[in-house]
Amino acid sequence: ESSLGDGSYGHDRSTAVTPLVVDCSNVVIANPSSSSGRAQGQVPSVNLSISQSGQVKYRDTILGATATAICATESMLAIGTYDGTIYLYGSSPTTGWKSGLGFRCHAPLVLGCSVVRMHLRETNSGDSGDKVEMLVVTADGDFGLYSLVPTACLLYRGTVLPPMEHMRLSSNDVGPHRHHKAQGKRTFPELSRISVTDSGRLLLLLSYSASSSSVGSAAISSGRQRGGVTGSAASLPGGNLQAFVYNRPVKLWVRVSDSRFTTSDFYDSPLLSAADGASSRRRGPLAKIEAVTRSAQGRSGLSTSSLYRQGTSDVTSMLRATVSRSHCEDRMACALALQSKDEFEHWLGFYVSCLSQEGNETHLRLLVDMLLGKCNDNMDDDDDDDDVLMGDVGGGEEVSAATKNDGSFCWWLSSAESVLGMDRKAAVRKIVLPEMSKNRSNQRLANEIATELSAL
C-alpha cells in the first residue's frame, strides 16, 4: 500500500477553515467469489477518499488498477495507473470540492503505457470561461498535452527521451578515448519535474540523484535501464540538474539552463546582484529557471580548477574570456527563445561589456552590424513594422507571419526594426554605446558608430 497524497491535492481554496484532503492508496483486496463459489484470488485496487477534519465524505474504489500518479485542480481530479489508464473525477459545478463529493466524470482514458507523471492546469479566460489542461508523461517517454475543458482534444504531443539521452551521453563522454571507459557509466537521468508554466511553456527538469523510490515517479524506460546514477554527480559537465523547454514549431527541446558556464565572469552576477533592477529580472522566465538549476550546482558542474589546471596564466585568461563571451551569447539566445525582451537586453549589456573589456573591436563591429545591418536595406517594406519573434516555445497554436518570414531563429538576418518589441537602433544607442564608452580604447569606434546611427 502506498500513499499518494496526504493533503497536497484537492484543497478547498476558498475561505473554509478546514481544508479538504484527498487520499489515494494502493491496496490488494480479495476478489468476490464467483457464482460457483470458488474464490478468484486477489485483485490490486485503488482506494480514493475525500475527507475533512478526519471525516470521510466520499469514497471510491478502482478495481484491477495500481495508481502511479495523482493531481487535482479546483474543479477536477485525475488518477493515472500502471496499466496506462487515466480516471477523471469532477465535483459540484457551483461549490466545487467544498461539497466534499466527487464523481467519475469521464470514461477511462487509455494511453497504452504506464503513467509516470501528470499535471493539471486550470485557468480562467474571462468571457470564454475556465480552461483545464492535462499534461501526461508515460513510461515510454511520450508526453501529451490535452484540453479537457471546455472541449476535449489533443493540443500537442512529443517525447522526453531526447533530453534524457542527451544528459546520459554527455555524462559518459570522455573524449576521443571514450571507448576505453567500460566501467561506471551512467544510466538515464530522473525526471524531476515536468509542467506547463503560467506563460504556457512546457518546462522539463532532469536530474541525477542517488535514487528515487516514491510512488508516481516510476522510471521512464522504453525497454531500457531505469533512471539512476552509478557514478559521482560532480563529474557531469552540465550539472546534475538541467532545464529544457519544448519548442513547438520545430518539435525539439531547447536546453535553457545548466552549469556549463560556471567559470564565466558573469555566471553569478545576474541573479545575485540587487543593483540595476535585478529584482525585476528575477521575475523573468529565464531567471526563474536558472534560480532552480543553480540551487543544485554547489555539488556539480565544471570547476575552475579542473578546467584550467593544465594551462598557463595567459591561456587561463584567454579561456575565461572565451567562456564568458559564449555565456552571454547563450543567455541572449535562450532569452529570445523564451521571448523575454528584458532579459535579452540585460544579457546584451553584459555581452557588450565583455567585448569592451577585451578591446575586441572586431566583435563589437559585428554586433552593431547584426543590430543595424538591415535597418538601412529596406529589404521588405511590408514587414518593417513587424516584431521579430523567436518561435513560440509555449502554448500558442499560431505562429505569426513575422516568425515564418524571419526563419524563427535568425533575427540578425531580418529587416524588422525590432526584436521582441526592442527597437534595434535604441538598443545600440542605450545599451551598446554606453558600455563601449567605459573603455577609452573603444572611444574612436564608439564615435564612429554614433555618427552612423545618427545618419539612419
C-alpha positions in Angstrom: 0.0 0.0 0.0 1.3 3.4 -0.9 0.0 6.8 -0.1 -0.1 9.2 -3.0 -1.2 12.3 -1.0 -1.6 13.5 2.5 -3.2 16.8 1.9 -1.5 18.3 -1.1 -4.3 17.5 -3.5 -7.9 18.7 -3.7 -7.6 21.5 -1.3 -10.5 23.9 -1.0 -9.0 27.3 -1.9 -11.9 29.3 -0.5 -12.1 30.8 2.9 -13.0 27.5 4.6 -11.2 27.0 7.9 -10.6 23.2 7.4 -9.2 22.1 4.1 -10.4 19.1 2.2 -7.9 16.2 1.8 -7.9 13.6 -0.9 -6.1 10.4 -0.1 -5.2 7.8 -2.7 -3.7 4.4 -1.8 -2.9 1.1 -3.5 -4.3 -2.0 -1.8 -4.9 -5.6 -2.6 -8.4 -7.0 -2.0 -9.9 -10.4 -2.2 -11.9 -10.8 -5.4 -15.5 -11.6 -4.7 -16.4 -15.2 -5.2 -17.9 -16.3 -8.5 -21.4 -17.8 -8.8 -19.8 -21.3 -8.4 -18.5 -20.3 -5.0 -14.8 -20.6 -5.9 -12.5 -17.8 -4.9 -10.9 -15.8 -7.7 -7.8 -14.7 -5.8 -6.6 -11.2 -5.0 -7.0 -8.1 -7.1 -4.9 -4.9 -7.0 -7.1 -1.9 -6.3 -7.0 1.9 -5.7 -8.8 3.3 -2.7 -9.8 7.0 -3.1 -11.2 9.1 -0.3 -12.1 12.7 0.3 -12.2 13.8 4.0 -12.5 16.9 6.1 -11.4 17.1 9.8 -10.9 13.3 9.7 -14.4 12.7 8.5 -14.6 10.8 5.2 -17.2 12.4 2.8 -16.5 10.4 -0.3 -15.1 7.0 -1.2 -14.4 5.2 -4.4 -12.5 2.0 -5.3 -10.9 1.4 -8.7 -10.7 -2.4 -9.1 -7.9 -4.0 -11.0 -5.6 -1.0 -11.0 -2.5 0.4 -9.3 -2.1 4.2 -9.0 1.1 5.8 -10.1 0.2 9.5 -10.3 -2.4 11.9 -9.0 -3.1 15.6 -9.4 -6.0 18.0 -9.0 -7.3 21.5 -9.7 -10.2 23.4 -8.2 -12.7 21.5 -10.4 -11.1 18.3 -11.4 -9.0 15.4 -10.1 -7.1 12.8 -12.1 -5.5 9.5 -11.2 -3.0 7.7 -13.5 -2.4 4.0 -13.2 0.3 1.4 -14.0 -1.8 -0.1 -16.9 -1.8 3.3 -18.7 -5.3 4.4 -17.7 -6.4 7.9 -16.5 -9.5 8.2 -14.3 -11.0 11.7 -14.1 -13.2 13.0 -11.3 -15.4 16.1 -11.2 -17.4 17.8 -8.4 -20.2 20.3 -7.9 -20.3 23.0 -10.6 -21.3 25.6 -8.0 -19.5 24.7 -4.8 -16.7 22.6 -6.3 -14.8 20.5 -3.9 -16.4 22.2 -0.9 -19.2 19.7 -1.4 -16.8 17.0 -0.4 -18.1 14.8 -3.1 -16.8 13.6 -6.4 -17.9 11.5 -9.3 -16.3 9.8 -12.3 -16.9 12.5 -14.9 -15.2 10.8 -18.0 -14.9 7.3 -19.3 -11.4 5.9 -18.5 -8.8 7.2 -20.9 -6.4 4.5 -22.2 -2.9 5.6 -23.1 -1.3 2.2 -23.6 1.7 2.7 -21.3 2.2 3.3 -17.6 1.5 6.8 -16.4 4.6 8.4 -14.9 3.7 12.0 -14.3 0.6 14.1 -14.6 -0.1 17.8 -14.3 -3.5 19.6 -14.3 -3.6 23.3 -15.1 -6.8 25.3 -14.7 -7.1 28.9 -15.9 -9.9 31.4 -16.2 -10.1 33.2 -19.5 -12.8 35.7 -18.6 -15.6 35.7 -21.1 -14.6 32.3 -22.5 -14.8 30.6 -19.1 -12.5 28.2 -17.4 -10.0 26.0 -19.2 -8.5 22.8 -17.9 -5.4 21.2 -19.5 -3.8 17.9 -18.6 -0.2 17.0 -19.2 0.7 13.3 -19.1 4.0 11.5 -19.3 4.1 7.8 -19.9 6.9 5.2 -19.2 7.9 5.0 -22.8 8.9 8.7 -22.6 6.0 10.1 -24.6 4.1 13.1 -23.4 0.8 14.7 -24.4 -0.9 17.9 -23.5 -4.7 17.6 -23.6 -7.5 20.1 -23.3 -10.3 18.8 -21.0 -12.5 21.9 -20.6 -14.3 23.4 -22.5 -13.7 20.7 -25.1 -11.6 17.5 -25.0 -8.8 17.4 -27.6 -5.1 16.8 -28.1 -3.1 20.1 -28.1 0.3 18.6 -28.9 2.5 15.6 -28.1 6.1 14.7 -28.1 8.8 12.7 -26.2 11.1 13.5 -23.3 13.7 10.9 -24.4 15.9 13.2 -26.5 17.0 15.4 -23.5 17.3 12.3 -21.3 19.6 10.7 -23.9 21.5 14.0 -24.2 22.3 14.0 -20.5 23.2 10.4 -20.5 25.6 10.7 -23.5 27.1 13.9 -22.1 27.8 12.3 -18.7 29.5 9.3 -20.4 31.5 11.3 -23.0 35.2 11.1 -22.1 36.6 12.4 -25.3 38.4 10.6 -28.1 39.1 7.6 -25.8 35.5 7.2 -24.6 35.5 3.5 -25.8 38.0 2.7 -23.1 35.6 3.6 -20.4 33.8 0.4 -19.7 33.0 0.9 -16.0 30.8 3.3 -14.1 28.7 4.5 -17.0 25.5 6.5 -16.1 22.0 5.4 -17.0 19.2 7.8 -17.8 18.5 10.8 -15.5 15.5 11.1 -13.3 12.5 13.2 -14.4 12.4 15.7 -11.6 9.7 17.9 -12.9 7.6 18.5 -16.0 4.8 21.1 -16.0 3.2 23.8 -18.0 4.2 27.2 -16.8 1.9 30.2 -16.3 3.0 31.5 -19.7 2.1 28.2 -21.4 5.6 26.8 -21.8 6.4 23.1 -21.3 9.2 23.0 -18.8 11.3 19.9 -18.1 13.8 19.4 -15.3 16.1 16.4 -15.4 18.5 15.4 -12.6 20.9 12.8 -11.4 20.5 11.7 -7.8 21.2 8.7 -5.7 17.7 7.1 -6.0 14.0 7.9 -6.2 11.5 5.4 -4.9 8.4 7.5 -4.3 5.1 6.3 -5.9 4.3 8.3 -9.0 7.9 8.7 -10.1 8.4 5.5 -12.0 11.4 5.4 -14.3 11.0 6.2 -18.0 12.4 3.1 -19.6 11.1 2.4 -23.2 12.7 -1.0 -22.7 15.9 0.5 -21.4 17.5 0.6 -17.9 15.8 2.5 -15.2 17.0 6.0 -14.4 19.7 6.3 -11.9 23.4 7.1 -11.4 26.3 4.8 -11.0 29.0 7.4 -10.6 29.6 10.7 -9.0 27.2 13.5 -9.8 30.0 16.0 -9.7 31.5 14.6 -12.9 28.6 15.6 -15.1 29.7 18.6 -17.3 26.3 20.2 -17.5 25.5 19.7 -13.8 23.2 17.2 -12.1 20.1 19.4 -12.7 19.3 20.8 -16.1 16.3 22.5 -17.6 14.7 22.2 -21.0 11.8 24.0 -22.7 9.8 22.5 -25.6 9.8 24.4 -28.8 6.6 23.5 -30.6 7.3 24.9 -34.1 10.4 22.8 -34.6 9.2 20.0 -32.2 12.5 20.0 -30.4 13.6 20.6 -26.8 15.7 23.7 -26.1 18.3 23.5 -23.3 17.9 26.7 -21.4 19.8 26.2 -18.2 22.7 24.1 -16.9 26.1 24.6 -15.3 28.4 24.6 -18.3 29.2 28.3 -17.7 30.0 28.3 -14.0 33.5 29.6 -14.9 32.1 32.7 -16.7 32.7 36.1 -15.2 29.0 36.7 -15.4 27.7 33.5 -14.1 26.7 34.8 -10.6 26.1 38.4 -11.5 22.5 38.4 -12.9 20.7 36.6 -10.2 22.7 37.6 -7.1 23.1 41.3 -7.7 20.4 43.5 -6.3 21.5 46.6 -8.3 20.3 47.9 -11.6 16.8 46.4 -11.4 18.0 42.8 -10.8 14.8 42.2 -8.8 12.6 42.8 -11.8 14.8 40.5 -13.9 14.5 37.8 -11.3 10.8 37.6 -12.3 11.8 36.8 -15.9 11.3 33.2 -17.2 15.0 32.6 -17.8 16.0 33.9 -14.3 13.3 31.8 -12.6 14.6 28.6 -14.3 18.2 29.4 -13.6 17.4 30.0 -9.9 16.2 26.4 -9.7 19.1 24.8 -11.6 21.7 26.9 -9.8 20.5 25.7 -6.4 22.0 22.3 -7.3 25.3 23.5 -8.7 27.1 23.5 -5.4 27.7 19.8 -6.0 28.2 19.6 -9.7 29.3 21.4 -12.8 32.6 22.3 -14.3 35.0 23.7 -11.7 37.5 26.4 -12.5 40.4 24.3 -11.1 39.6 21.3 -13.2 39.0 23.4 -16.4 42.2 25.5 -16.1 44.6 23.3 -14.2 46.7 22.5 -17.3 47.0 26.0 -18.7 49.4 28.9 -18.1 48.1 32.2 -16.8 47.8 33.6 -20.3 45.9 30.5 -21.5 43.6 30.6 -18.4 42.8 34.3 -19.0 42.0 33.7 -22.7 39.9 30.6 -21.9 37.9 32.5 -19.2 37.3 35.4 -21.6 36.1 32.9 -24.3 33.7 31.2 -21.8 32.4 34.5 -20.6 31.6 35.7 -24.2 30.0 32.3 -25.1 27.9 32.5 -21.9 26.5 35.9 -22.8 25.7 34.7 -26.4 24.0 31.6 -25.0 21.9 33.6 -22.5 20.8 36.1 -25.2 19.7 33.2 -27.4 17.8 31.5 -24.6 16.1 34.8 -23.6 14.9 35.1 -27.2 13.8 31.5 -27.2 11.7 32.3 -24.1 10.5 35.6 -25.7 11.9 37.6 -22.7 12.7 41.0 -24.0 14.0 42.4 -20.7 16.4 39.5 -20.2 17.7 39.8 -23.7 18.5 43.4 -23.1 20.1 42.5 -19.8 22.5 40.0 -21.4 23.1 42.2 -24.3 24.6 44.7 -21.9 26.8 42.0 -20.4 27.9 40.9 -23.9 29.0 44.4 -24.9 30.7 44.8 -21.5 32.6 41.6 -22.2 33.7 42.6 -25.6 34.6 46.1 -24.5 36.8 44.8 -21.7 38.7 42.6 -24.2 39.0 45.6 -26.6 37.5 43.2 -29.2 36.7 45.8 -31.9 36.0 43.1 -34.5 33.2 41.5 -32.5 31.8 44.9 -31.5 31.5 45.8 -35.1 29.9 42.5 -35.8 27.3 43.1 -33.0 26.4 46.6 -34.3 26.2 45.1 -37.8 23.7 42.5 -36.6 21.6 45.1 -34.9 21.7 47.8 -37.6 22.8 45.9 -40.7 19.4 45.6 -42.4 17.7 48.6 -40.9 19.1 50.5 -43.9 18.3 48.0 -46.6 14.5 48.2 -46.5 14.5 44.7 -48.0 10.9 44.1 -47.1 8.9 47.3 -46.7 5.7 45.4 -45.9 7.4 43.8 -42.8 9.1 46.9 -41.4 6.6 47.2 -38.6 6.7 43.5 -37.6 8.4 42.4 -34.5 10.9 39.5 -34.9 9.6 36.6 -32.8 11.8 33.7 -31.8 9.3 31.0 -32.2 6.6 30.1 -29.8 8.0 27.6 -27.3 4.8 27.9 -25.2 1.2 27.2 -25.7 0.2 29.4 -28.6 -1.3 27.5 -31.6 -0.5 30.0 -34.2 3.0 31.1 -35.4 3.0 34.7 -36.6 3.7 35.7 -40.1 6.7 37.6 -38.9 8.1 34.5 -37.4 7.6 32.5 -40.6 9.3 35.2 -42.6 12.4 35.6 -40.5 13.2 31.9 -40.2 12.4 31.9 -36.5 15.9 31.8 -35.0 17.6 34.1 -37.5 16.7 37.5 -36.0 20.0 39.1 -37.2 19.1 38.4 -40.8 15.7 40.1 -40.6 14.9 43.6 -41.8 12.4 44.1 -39.0 13.2 47.2 -36.9 12.6 45.5 -33.5 13.3 42.2 -31.7 10.5 41.2 -29.3 9.5 44.8 -29.2 13.0 46.0 -28.6 13.9 48.8 -31.0 17.3 47.8 -32.5 18.5 51.3 -33.0 17.5 52.2 -29.5 19.4 49.2 -28.2 22.6 50.5 -29.9 22.0 53.9 -28.5 21.1 53.0 -24.9 23.0 49.7 -24.4 25.9 49.3 -26.8 27.3 52.8 -26.9 27.3 53.5 -23.1 29.0 50.1 -22.4 31.6 50.7 -25.1 32.4 54.2 -23.8 33.5 52.8 -20.5 36.7 51.7 -22.2 38.7 54.6 -23.6 40.4 52.4 -26.2 36.9 52.0 -27.8 36.2 55.7 -27.9 37.1 56.1 -31.6 34.8 53.1 -32.6 32.0 54.4 -30.3 32.1 57.8 -32.1 32.1 56.1 -35.5 29.0 54.1 -34.6 27.3 57.1 -33.1 27.8 59.0 -36.3 26.5 56.1 -38.4 23.5 55.8 -36.1 22.6 59.5 -36.3 22.6 59.2 -40.1 20.0 56.4 -40.1 
